[in-house]
Amino acid sequence: MTVDTIMVVIGCILFIFASGPLYKRLRGRLRHRRLQQAALESLDAYYARYDEWLSTHNSYYKSLSIPLRRRFVLRVMEFMKTKKFEYVDLSPDEKMPLLISAAAIQLTFGLDEYLFDFFDTIYVMQHDYRYGMYNVPFVGHVSHDGIYLSWDNFLRGFADDTDGDNVGIHEMAHALAYVNFTAEDNGGEDDVFIARFEQFAQIAHPIFDDMQQGKQNMLDRYAATNYNEFWAVSVETFFEKSLLMKQEMPTLYYALCELLGQDPLLTGKLLQAREMA
């Protein structure tokens, strides 16, 4: 084999590797490490301000211990660095990307992958908005081109965190599912989440099927729309009506605990196995 032939073979191998999922995963992990280091270096400069704002607007964050608050803020800072926030008919405010990013981190606090790498842009509207050919107004949605949220509805969701209605958590649940099951491989998938989702589905699907047949439970009836909405509503309820869900739908509650690596009713939130992740 000539030197030129060897170089061509090596070039082909490198091209295949650089185009494959393994390379994308490796590139994603290196990027995460750089973001973590940058966030850690600037944490002290932002922590006091971010801690005050998050404590005011997010009761989940407020319930965390100081070490977990710092872990949470670090993840929020990383998340914000990876997203472009587009404001539609709305004046930007420094709290907006912080609180929106915190909704994503609350959901993924017990997971290893939390940056939703597929999504580059989050669109923020002031009020309900129209989308596509739909006749009903939207308060938020997720599509291939970004995550969309209405700011007043977002704030309302966190202002009352016991009614099971939180558009921020709802849409971030859709985004999490999109990254792991719909988007092409981008290095942002969480392998543990994907593996455990099948176990979650074994418990969730019969409940969803019963709801479609008209059976009532504590979940909002919107959960019966389709399985994607069942997932998002279940997550909303998991965080906002934790105790009631544990009492009335314990199998679904514990399936979500296992899937998301956390229990909102625990003081430390994170399950033991993932506390150091």
MILUMGU-688199 format. One record per residue (C-alpha): residue number from 1; residue in one letter; x, y, z. Coordinates in Angstrom, 1 decimal, always signed. Example, Ala and Ser with C-alpha at 12.3 -4.5 7.8 and 13.67 -1.06 7.14 Angstrom:
2
VEXPA   pamar   roti        x        y        z
VEXPA       1      a    +12.3     -4.5     +7.8
VEXPA       2      s    +13.7     -1.1     +7.1
# end
This chain:
277
VEXPA   pamar   roti        x        y        z
VEXPA       1      m     +0.0     +0.0     +0.0
VEXPA       2      t     +1.4     +3.4     -1.0
VEXPA       3      v     +1.8     +6.3     +1.3
VEXPA       4      d     -0.9     +8.2     -0.7
VEXPA       5      t     -3.3     +5.3     -0.3
VEXPA       6      i     -2.6     +5.2     +3.5
VEXPA       7      m     -3.2     +8.9     +3.8
VEXPA       8      v     -6.5     +8.6     +1.9
VEXPA       9      v     -7.6     +5.7     +4.2
VEXPA      10      i     -6.7     +7.7     +7.3
VEXPA      11      g     -8.5    +10.7     +5.9
VEXPA      12      c    -11.7     +8.7     +5.3
VEXPA      13      i    -11.5     +7.2     +8.8
VEXPA      14      l    -11.1    +10.7    +10.4
VEXPA      15      f    -14.0    +12.0     +8.3
VEXPA      16      i    -16.3     +9.2     +9.3
VEXPA      17      f    -15.3     +9.7    +13.0
VEXPA      18      a    -15.8    +13.5    +12.8
VEXPA      19      s    -19.2    +13.0    +11.3
VEXPA      20      g    -20.4    +10.3    +13.7
VEXPA      21      p    -22.2    +10.4    +17.0
VEXPA      22      l    -19.1     +9.4    +19.1
VEXPA      23      y    -17.3    +12.6    +17.9
VEXPA      24      k    -20.3    +14.7    +18.6
VEXPA      25      r    -20.6    +13.3    +22.1
VEXPA      26      l    -16.9    +14.0    +22.7
VEXPA      27      r    -17.1    +17.5    +21.3
VEXPA      28      g    -20.2    +18.1    +23.5
VEXPA      29      r    -18.4    +17.0    +26.7
VEXPA      30      l    -15.4    +19.1    +26.0
VEXPA      31      r    -17.7    +22.1    +25.4
VEXPA      32      h    -19.5    +21.4    +28.7
VEXPA      33      r    -16.2    +21.4    +30.5
VEXPA      34      r    -15.2    +24.7    +29.1
VEXPA      35      l    -18.6    +26.2    +30.0
VEXPA      36      q    -18.3    +24.8    +33.5
VEXPA      37      q    -14.9    +26.3    +34.0
VEXPA      38      a    -16.0    +29.7    +32.7
VEXPA      39      a    -19.1    +29.7    +34.9
VEXPA      40      l    -17.1    +28.7    +37.9
VEXPA      41      e    -14.6    +31.5    +37.3
VEXPA      42      s    -17.3    +34.1    +37.2
VEXPA      43      l    -19.6    +32.6    +39.8
VEXPA      44      d    -18.6    +34.9    +42.7
VEXPA      45      a    -19.3    +38.0    +40.5
VEXPA      46      y    -22.9    +37.0    +39.8
VEXPA      47      y    -23.9    +34.7    +42.6
VEXPA      48      a    -25.3    +37.3    +45.1
VEXPA      49      r    -27.6    +38.9    +42.5
VEXPA      50      y    -28.7    +35.7    +40.9
VEXPA      51      d    -29.3    +34.1    +44.3
VEXPA      52      e    -31.6    +37.0    +45.3
VEXPA      53      w    -33.6    +36.9    +42.1
VEXPA      54      l    -34.0    +33.1    +42.1
VEXPA      55      s    -35.0    +33.0    +45.7
VEXPA      56      t    -37.7    +35.6    +45.0
VEXPA      57      h    -39.2    +34.0    +41.9
VEXPA      58      n    -38.5    +30.2    +42.2
VEXPA      59      s    -39.5    +28.4    +45.4
VEXPA      60      y    -37.8    +25.2    +44.3
VEXPA      61      y    -34.5    +27.1    +44.3
VEXPA      62      k    -35.3    +28.8    +47.5
VEXPA      63      s    -35.6    +25.4    +49.2
VEXPA      64      l    -32.1    +24.3    +48.3
VEXPA      65      s    -29.2    +24.2    +50.6
VEXPA      66      i    -26.3    +26.6    +49.9
VEXPA      67      p    -24.1    +24.0    +48.2
VEXPA      68      l    -27.0    +23.0    +46.0
VEXPA      69      r    -27.8    +26.6    +45.2
VEXPA      70      r    -24.3    +27.1    +44.0
VEXPA      71      r    -24.6    +24.0    +41.8
VEXPA      72      f    -27.9    +25.2    +40.5
VEXPA      73      v    -26.6    +28.7    +39.7
VEXPA      74      l    -23.5    +27.3    +37.9
VEXPA      75      r    -25.8    +25.2    +35.7
VEXPA      76      v    -28.0    +28.2    +35.0
VEXPA      77      m    -25.0    +30.3    +34.0
VEXPA      78      e    -23.9    +27.5    +31.6
VEXPA      79      f    -27.3    +27.2    +30.1
VEXPA      80      m    -27.6    +31.0    +29.5
VEXPA      81      k    -24.3    +31.0    +27.7
VEXPA      82      t    -25.5    +28.4    +25.2
VEXPA      83      k    -28.7    +30.2    +24.2
VEXPA      84      k    -29.7    +33.3    +22.3
VEXPA      85      f    -32.8    +35.0    +23.8
VEXPA      86      e    -35.0    +36.8    +21.2
VEXPA      87      y    -37.5    +39.2    +22.6
VEXPA      88      v    -40.6    +39.8    +20.5
VEXPA      89      d    -42.5    +43.0    +21.3
VEXPA      90      l    -40.9    +43.0    +24.7
VEXPA      91      s    -38.1    +44.9    +26.3
VEXPA      92      p    -35.3    +42.7    +27.6
VEXPA      93      d    -34.6    +42.4    +31.3
VEXPA      94      e    -31.6    +40.7    +32.9
VEXPA      95      k    -34.0    +38.5    +35.0
VEXPA      96      m    -35.7    +37.0    +31.9
VEXPA      97      p    -32.9    +34.7    +30.7
VEXPA      98      l    -32.0    +33.8    +34.3
VEXPA      99      l    -35.5    +32.7    +35.3
VEXPA     100      i    -36.2    +30.9    +32.0
VEXPA     101      s    -32.9    +29.1    +32.3
VEXPA     102      a    -33.7    +28.2    +35.9
VEXPA     103      a    -36.9    +26.4    +34.7
VEXPA     104      a    -34.8    +24.2    +32.5
VEXPA     105      i    -32.3    +23.5    +35.3
VEXPA     106      q    -35.0    +22.7    +37.8
VEXPA     107      l    -36.3    +20.0    +35.5
VEXPA     108      t    -32.9    +18.6    +34.7
VEXPA     109      f    -31.2    +19.1    +38.1
VEXPA     110      g    -30.8    +15.4    +38.6
VEXPA     111      l    -29.6    +14.6    +35.1
VEXPA     112      d    -26.1    +14.6    +33.6
VEXPA     113      e    -27.1    +16.5    +30.4
VEXPA     114      y    -28.9    +19.7    +31.0
VEXPA     115      l    -28.0    +22.2    +28.2
VEXPA     116      f    -30.6    +21.2    +25.6
VEXPA     117      d    -27.8    +21.4    +23.0
VEXPA     118      f    -30.1    +21.1    +20.0
VEXPA     119      f    -31.8    +24.5    +20.8
VEXPA     120      d    -29.8    +27.6    +20.1
VEXPA     121      t    -32.6    +30.1    +20.5
VEXPA     122      i    -35.4    +30.9    +23.1
VEXPA     123      y    -38.1    +33.3    +21.9
VEXPA     124      v    -39.9    +35.4    +24.6
VEXPA     125      m    -43.2    +37.1    +23.8
VEXPA     126      q    -45.0    +39.4    +26.2
VEXPA     127      h    -48.5    +37.7    +26.0
VEXPA     128      d    -50.3    +34.8    +24.4
VEXPA     129      y    -49.4    +34.6    +20.7
VEXPA     130      r    -50.6    +33.1    +17.4
VEXPA     131      y    -48.6    +30.4    +15.8
VEXPA     132      g    -49.0    +28.9    +12.3
VEXPA     133      m    -52.5    +28.1    +11.2
VEXPA     134      y    -53.8    +27.4    +14.8
VEXPA     135      n    -56.9    +29.3    +15.8
VEXPA     136      v    -56.2    +29.2    +19.5
VEXPA     137      p    -53.6    +31.4    +21.2
VEXPA     138      f    -50.4    +29.8    +22.5
VEXPA     139      v    -48.7    +30.4    +25.8
VEXPA     140      g    -45.6    +28.5    +24.8
VEXPA     141      h    -44.5    +25.8    +22.4
VEXPA     142      v    -41.4    +23.9    +21.2
VEXPA     143      s    -40.4    +23.3    +17.6
VEXPA     144      h    -37.2    +22.5    +15.6
VEXPA     145      d    -36.3    +26.2    +15.5
VEXPA     146      g    -36.5    +27.0    +19.2
VEXPA     147      i    -38.3    +27.2    +22.5
VEXPA     148      y    -41.2    +29.8    +22.7
VEXPA     149      l    -42.6    +31.3    +25.9
VEXPA     150      s    -45.0    +34.1    +26.8
VEXPA     151      w    -43.4    +36.0    +29.6
VEXPA     152      d    -46.6    +37.0    +31.5
VEXPA     153      n    -47.7    +33.4    +31.6
VEXPA     154      f    -44.2    +32.2    +32.6
VEXPA     155      l    -44.2    +34.6    +35.6
VEXPA     156      r    -47.8    +33.5    +36.5
VEXPA     157      g    -46.7    +29.9    +36.6
VEXPA     158      f    -44.0    +30.5    +39.1
VEXPA     159      a    -46.0    +33.0    +41.1
VEXPA     160      d    -48.4    +30.2    +42.1
VEXPA     161      d    -46.4    +27.0    +42.3
VEXPA     162      t    -49.1    +24.8    +43.7
VEXPA     163      d    -51.8    +24.9    +41.0
VEXPA     164      g    -50.1    +22.4    +38.6
VEXPA     165      d    -50.0    +25.1    +35.8
VEXPA     166      n    -46.5    +26.2    +34.9
VEXPA     167      v    -45.8    +27.0    +31.3
VEXPA     168      g    -42.0    +27.2    +31.9
VEXPA     169      i    -41.7    +23.7    +33.3
VEXPA     170      h    -44.3    +22.4    +30.7
VEXPA     171      e    -42.3    +23.7    +27.7
VEXPA     172      m    -39.0    +22.7    +29.1
VEXPA     173      a    -40.4    +19.2    +29.5
VEXPA     174      h    -41.3    +19.2    +25.8
VEXPA     175      a    -37.8    +20.5    +25.1
VEXPA     176      l    -36.1    +17.7    +27.1
VEXPA     177      a    -38.1    +15.1    +25.3
VEXPA     178      y    -37.4    +16.7    +21.9
VEXPA     179      v    -33.6    +16.7    +22.5
VEXPA     180      n    -33.6    +13.1    +23.6
VEXPA     181      f    -36.1    +11.5    +21.2
VEXPA     182      t    -36.8    +13.8    +18.2
VEXPA     183      a    -33.7    +15.8    +17.3
VEXPA     184      e    -31.0    +14.2    +15.3
VEXPA     185      d    -28.0    +13.2    +17.4
VEXPA     186      n    -26.3    +16.3    +18.6
VEXPA     187      g    -24.3    +15.3    +21.7
VEXPA     188      g    -26.9    +16.6    +24.1
VEXPA     189      e    -28.8    +13.4    +24.8
VEXPA     190      d    -28.8    +11.9    +28.3
VEXPA     191      d    -28.2     +8.2    +28.0
VEXPA     192      v    -29.5     +7.5    +31.5
VEXPA     193      f    -32.7     +9.5    +30.9
VEXPA     194      i    -33.3     +7.6    +27.6
VEXPA     195      a    -32.8     +4.2    +29.2
VEXPA     196      r    -35.1     +5.0    +32.1
VEXPA     197      f    -37.8     +6.5    +29.9
VEXPA     198      e    -38.9     +3.1    +28.8
VEXPA     199      q    -39.5     +2.1    +32.4
VEXPA     200      f    -41.4     +5.3    +32.9
VEXPA     201      a    -43.5     +4.6    +29.9
VEXPA     202      q    -44.6     +1.2    +31.2
VEXPA     203      i    -46.3     +3.0    +34.1
VEXPA     204      a    -47.4     +6.1    +32.2
VEXPA     205      h    -48.9     +4.7    +29.1
VEXPA     206      p    -51.8     +2.7    +30.9
VEXPA     207      i    -52.7     +5.9    +32.8
VEXPA     208      f    -52.7     +7.9    +29.6
VEXPA     209      d    -54.8     +5.3    +27.8
VEXPA     210      d    -57.3     +5.4    +30.7
VEXPA     211      m    -57.5     +9.2    +30.5
VEXPA     212      q    -58.2     +9.0    +26.8
VEXPA     213      q    -61.1     +6.7    +27.6
VEXPA     214      g    -62.5     +9.3    +30.0
VEXPA     215      k    -61.1     +8.2    +33.3
VEXPA     216      q    -60.5    +11.0    +35.8
VEXPA     217      n    -57.5    +11.5    +38.0
VEXPA     218      m    -55.6    +14.5    +39.5
VEXPA     219      l    -53.9    +15.4    +36.3
VEXPA     220      d    -55.3    +18.2    +34.2
VEXPA     221      r    -57.5    +16.9    +31.4
VEXPA     222      y    -55.2    +18.5    +28.9
VEXPA     223      a    -52.9    +15.5    +29.6
VEXPA     224      a    -55.3    +13.3    +27.6
VEXPA     225      t    -54.7    +15.4    +24.4
VEXPA     226      n    -51.8    +13.2    +23.3
VEXPA     227      y    -48.9    +11.4    +24.9
VEXPA     228      n    -46.5    +14.4    +24.5
VEXPA     229      e    -48.9    +16.6    +26.5
VEXPA     230      f    -49.4    +13.8    +29.1
VEXPA     231      w    -45.7    +13.8    +29.6
VEXPA     232      a    -45.5    +17.6    +30.0
VEXPA     233      v    -48.5    +17.9    +32.3
VEXPA     234      s    -47.2    +15.0    +34.5
VEXPA     235      v    -43.9    +16.9    +34.9
VEXPA     236      e    -45.8    +20.1    +35.9
VEXPA     237      t    -47.8    +18.2    +38.4
VEXPA     238      f    -44.7    +16.4    +39.7
VEXPA     239      f    -43.2    +19.7    +40.7
VEXPA     240      e    -46.2    +21.8    +41.7
VEXPA     241      k    -48.4    +19.2    +43.4
VEXPA     242      s    -45.7    +16.8    +44.6
VEXPA     243      l    -47.3    +15.6    +47.8
VEXPA     244      l    -50.8    +15.1    +46.3
VEXPA     245      m    -49.3    +13.3    +43.3
VEXPA     246      k    -47.3    +11.0    +45.7
VEXPA     247      q    -50.5    +10.3    +47.6
VEXPA     248      e    -52.9     +9.8    +44.7
VEXPA     249      m    -50.6     +8.5    +41.9
VEXPA     250      p    -47.6     +7.0    +43.7
VEXPA     251      t    -46.5     +4.8    +40.9
VEXPA     252      l    -46.3     +7.7    +38.4
VEXPA     253      y    -44.7     +9.9    +41.0
VEXPA     254      y    -41.9     +7.4    +41.8
VEXPA     255      a    -41.4     +6.7    +38.1
VEXPA     256      l    -40.8    +10.4    +37.6
VEXPA     257      c    -38.4    +10.5    +40.6
VEXPA     258      e    -36.4     +7.7    +39.1
VEXPA     259      l    -36.5     +9.2    +35.6
VEXPA     260      l    -35.5    +12.7    +36.6
VEXPA     261      g    -33.1    +11.7    +39.3
VEXPA     262      q    -34.7    +13.8    +42.0
VEXPA     263      d    -37.6    +13.9    +44.5
VEXPA     264      p    -39.1    +17.4    +45.0
VEXPA     265      l    -40.3    +16.4    +48.5
VEXPA     266      l    -36.8    +15.6    +49.7
VEXPA     267      t    -34.8    +18.4    +51.4
VEXPA     268      g    -31.8    +17.6    +49.2
VEXPA     269      k    -34.0    +17.0    +46.1
VEXPA     270      l    -31.4    +14.8    +44.4
VEXPA     271      l    -31.5    +11.1    +44.7
VEXPA     272      q    -28.5     +9.7    +46.5
VEXPA     273      a    -27.0     +8.0    +43.4
VEXPA     274      r    -26.8    +11.3    +41.5
VEXPA     275      e    -25.9    +13.8    +44.3
VEXPA     276      m    -22.3    +14.1    +43.1
VEXPA     277      a    -23.1    +14.3    +39.3
# end
